[in-house]
């Protein structure tokens, strides 16, 4: 098994379309029918029917194998994403959301009102916390150098009496 999922391939699985299925079945039918026509039949319609049945059955088997391979690829990729840790995290977030809705309903508010009220406060709380942590860690802003002033101008050129 791969250590990481191929997210690009997972988000756009290559499934065979109905049009491609029909084209594949027709191609197989032509190949099988050509073989059937090369053999000298005793009853022409019997051979045609046999060729058609064989072609469609063979196409069905090939398409089933291709579909199973695609399903196995998707399963292997999603198995990497949907781990026990993922499910535990989703359960905790769902419980948090349930408690959030319950508390909002107790106060006679809906989730939209609560989110509009709480989200800016939560952002402010987190922002202040991070700012304080940065001060505690004594993270200093980068040293900005200032060019020296140009002292070539005289006071008369700066201040004119009008």
C-alpha positions as CSV (number, residue, x, y, z in Angstrom):
1,X,0.0,0.0,0.0
2,X,1.2,3.5,-0.8
3,X,2.2,5.7,2.2
4,X,0.2,8.7,0.9
5,X,-3.1,8.9,-1.1
6,X,-3.0,10.3,-4.6
7,X,-5.5,13.1,-3.9
8,X,-5.6,14.4,-7.5
9,X,-6.4,10.9,-8.8
10,X,-9.0,10.3,-6.0
11,X,-10.8,13.6,-6.8
12,X,-11.0,12.7,-10.5
13,X,-11.4,9.0,-10.9
14,X,-11.2,7.7,-14.4
15,X,-14.5,5.9,-14.9
16,X,-15.4,4.4,-18.2
17,X,-18.3,6.3,-19.8
18,X,-21.3,4.7,-21.4
19,X,-20.1,5.8,-24.8
20,X,-16.8,4.1,-24.3
21,X,-18.5,1.0,-23.0
22,X,-20.5,0.8,-26.2
23,X,-17.5,1.4,-28.4
24,X,-15.5,-1.3,-26.6
25,X,-18.4,-3.8,-27.0
26,X,-18.7,-2.9,-30.7
27,X,-14.9,-3.4,-31.2
28,X,-15.0,-6.7,-29.5
29,X,-18.0,-7.7,-31.5
30,X,-16.3,-6.8,-34.8
31,X,-13.2,-8.8,-33.8
32,X,-15.3,-11.8,-32.8
33,X,-17.6,-11.5,-35.8
34,X,-14.7,-11.3,-38.1
35,X,-13.4,-14.6,-36.7
36,X,-16.9,-16.1,-37.0
37,X,-17.1,-15.0,-40.7
38,X,-13.7,-16.5,-41.5
39,X,-14.9,-19.9,-40.3
40,X,-17.3,-21.6,-42.8
41,X,-20.6,-21.6,-41.0
42,X,-23.3,-24.2,-41.5
43,X,-26.0,-21.8,-40.5
44,X,-25.0,-18.2,-41.0
45,X,-27.5,-16.7,-38.5
46,X,-26.3,-19.1,-35.8
47,X,-22.8,-17.9,-36.2
48,X,-23.9,-14.3,-36.1
49,X,-25.8,-14.8,-32.9
50,X,-22.9,-16.8,-31.4
51,X,-20.5,-14.0,-32.3
52,X,-22.8,-11.3,-30.8
53,X,-23.3,-13.2,-27.6
54,X,-19.6,-14.0,-27.2
55,X,-18.7,-10.3,-27.9
56,X,-21.1,-8.9,-25.4
57,X,-20.2,-11.5,-22.7
58,X,-16.5,-10.8,-23.2
59,X,-17.1,-7.0,-23.1
60,X,-19.0,-7.5,-19.8
61,X,-16.2,-9.4,-18.3
62,X,-13.6,-6.9,-19.3
63,X,-15.7,-4.0,-18.1
64,X,-16.3,-5.7,-14.8
65,X,-12.6,-6.2,-14.3
66,X,-11.9,-2.6,-15.1
67,X,-14.7,-1.4,-12.7
68,X,-13.3,-3.6,-9.9
69,X,-9.8,-2.2,-10.4
70,X,-11.2,1.3,-10.2
71,X,-13.1,0.4,-7.0
72,X,-10.0,-1.1,-5.5
73,X,-7.9,2.0,-6.3
74,X,-10.6,4.3,-4.7
75,X,-10.8,2.0,-1.7
76,X,-7.0,2.0,-1.1
77,X,-6.8,5.8,-1.3
78,X,-9.8,6.5,0.9
79,X,-8.5,4.0,3.5
80,X,-5.5,6.2,4.0
81,X,-7.8,9.2,4.6
82,X,-10.6,7.7,6.7
83,X,-8.5,6.5,9.7
84,X,-9.8,5.9,13.2
85,X,-8.3,9.2,14.1
86,X,-10.3,10.9,11.4
87,X,-13.6,9.3,12.6
88,X,-12.8,10.2,16.2
89,X,-12.2,13.8,15.2
90,X,-15.4,14.0,13.1
91,X,-17.3,12.6,16.1
92,X,-15.9,15.2,18.4
93,X,-16.7,18.0,16.0
94,X,-20.3,16.6,15.5
95,X,-20.8,16.5,19.3
96,X,-19.5,20.1,19.6
97,X,-22.0,21.2,16.9
98,X,-24.8,19.4,18.7
99,X,-24.0,21.0,22.0
100,X,-23.6,24.4,20.3
101,X,-27.1,24.0,18.7
102,X,-28.6,22.9,22.1
103,X,-27.2,25.9,24.0
104,X,-28.4,28.2,21.2
105,X,-31.9,26.8,21.3
106,X,-32.0,27.2,25.2
107,X,-31.3,30.9,24.6
108,X,-33.9,31.1,21.8
109,X,-31.4,31.7,19.1
110,X,-30.6,29.8,15.9
111,X,-27.3,28.7,14.6
112,X,-26.9,31.5,12.1
113,X,-27.4,34.1,14.8
114,X,-24.9,32.3,17.1
115,X,-22.3,32.0,14.4
116,X,-22.6,35.7,13.5
117,X,-22.2,36.6,17.1
118,X,-19.6,34.1,18.2
119,X,-17.3,33.9,15.2
120,X,-15.9,37.5,15.5
121,X,-15.4,37.0,19.2
122,X,-13.6,33.7,18.7
123,X,-11.4,35.3,16.1
124,X,-10.6,38.1,18.4
125,X,-9.8,35.7,21.3
126,X,-7.5,33.6,19.2
127,X,-5.8,36.7,17.6
128,X,-5.2,38.2,21.1
129,X,-3.9,34.9,22.4
130,X,-1.4,34.6,19.5
131,X,-0.3,38.2,19.9
132,X,0.3,37.7,23.7
133,X,2.2,34.5,23.0
134,X,4.4,36.3,20.5
135,X,5.1,39.0,23.1
136,X,5.9,36.3,25.8
137,X,8.3,34.6,23.4
138,X,9.7,38.1,22.7
139,X,9.3,37.8,19.1
140,X,10.5,41.1,17.7
141,X,9.5,42.7,14.4
142,X,12.3,42.8,11.8
143,X,14.7,45.7,12.2
144,X,13.8,48.4,9.7
145,X,16.6,50.7,8.7
146,X,15.8,54.3,8.1
147,X,17.9,56.4,5.7
148,X,19.5,59.5,7.2
149,X,17.8,62.8,6.5
150,X,19.1,65.0,3.7
151,X,20.4,68.1,5.6
152,X,21.4,70.1,2.5
153,X,18.3,72.3,2.5
154,X,18.5,75.6,4.3
155,X,15.7,76.9,6.6
156,X,14.9,79.6,4.1
157,X,14.1,77.1,1.4
158,X,11.8,75.2,3.7
159,X,9.9,78.2,5.2
160,X,8.8,81.0,3.0
161,X,6.9,84.0,4.1
162,X,4.1,84.7,1.8
